[in-house]
Amino acid sequence: MGLFSAHSASAQTATSQQLKCSPCYLTFGDVPIGTSKKLSLTLKNSGSRQLKITRYNKMAPGFQVTSPALPHILAAGATKSMTVLFKPASASSVDGTILVENDKSWIGLAVRVTGKGGSGGSLSATPTAVNFGTVPVGSSATQLVTIKNGRGTSVKLMSASLSGAAFSFSGLNLPLTLNAGQSITFTTKFGPKAAGAVTGSIKVTSSATTTTVNLAGTGGTTGSLSLSPTTLNFGAVTVGTQKSMTATLTAGGASVKVTSSAVSTSEFAVSGIAYPLSLAAGQSKSFTVVFKPGASGTATANLKFTTGSGSTVSESLTGSGASASAHSVSLAWNPSSSGAVVGYNVYRGTTTGGPYNKINSSLESSTAFGDANVAAGKTYFYVVTAVDGGGTESGFSNQVKAIIPSP
């Protein structure tokens, strides 16, 4: 019986050499508690007979073989990937062995495994939810978000995914590693393309966990900007002097941000507005336009205001530079007591009582007018009418007389 037993053991020992591993030593390093890590090796049947893998005999706590499932047949000369998972339960080092046993050997193939349970990093986002409120369509708003690794081992931020077409982010360049106590701050942005509520999220995937920042905002109705009046006529202004007139910007429908203004010639200038100018729905802002002619003759210009959404409104400007040595008539009158009046017309005649001809090219919004088109030695008679928003014109005012010196 002793000889038979020895012969049987020798045969099984030889058979165990059929099963090979590559590599036969898996090092998992530090793995945070609560997480897991997988590594793989290759099993090979180097013999001429098939093997049946029957058991994974673990002598290493925290480790387990996830594939291949048992029992498993490995044909002669065949190879198979074997996956080992390490999920530490405590902050300690583990050095052990997994025996891959088969039906042809009682020894088993030894695979050495080592790893250490580490205190896992703790990622948190501040804030965890960003609400941009109502932002007008065509505009945008930004808010900052901070992701911090509060404790434990370092954490690698690997990728970030975004949902919600109206949202974007910048300043989060991945991959990057956060040690314990370190943080990264980045910018989130909401730029609605249409009115209505919108939601989304940013998901940051790391070696520890996935951190989610929820996003929300509402696209507001696009506001409209109006300008009154649309034309300013400064009349005749003596060269070297200046005249000021006022106009008004009004926001309608929703809030409007006015970002800039531009005048096409330097003889006109805008004052009384600082940019950007935010107007709530229904809110108005008055401003001043100054005409300072540099030479005799007619001057025209276009005043344009631009909003944050890219829309524009324009006002036509006109005036006449009068030579200091030339004759001119300066007219002034009291404003109408009616709140419906939006401007005035100026009429001139050469005989008392008329007939009169209108001499302003567009409705005069101020209560003053300069007439530089007069001739030396002539006498002129002037009257004024008031015009309301519907275009209805009043009767003539009292007449005034102007005698032009000669020469």
Secondary structure, DSSP 8 states (H G I E B T S, - for coil): -HHHHHHHHHHHHHHHTTEEEESSEEEEEEEETT--EEEEEEEEE-SSS-EEEEEEEEESTTEEEEES-SSEEE-TT-EEEEEEEE--SSSSEEEEEEEEEETTEEEEEEEEEEEEEE----EEEESSEEEEEEEETT--EEEEEEEEE-SSS-EEEEEEEEE-TTEEEES--SSEEE-TT-EEEEEEEE--SSSEEEEEEEEEEESS-EEEEEEEEEEE---EEEEE-SEEEEEEEETT--EEEEEEEEEESS-EEEEEEEESSTTEEEES--SSEEE-TT-EEEEEEEE--SSSEEEEEEEEEEETTS-EEEEEEEEEEE-TTS--EEEE----S-TTEEEEEEEEESSTT---EE--SS-B-SSEEEE----TT-EEEEEEEEEETT--B------EEEE----
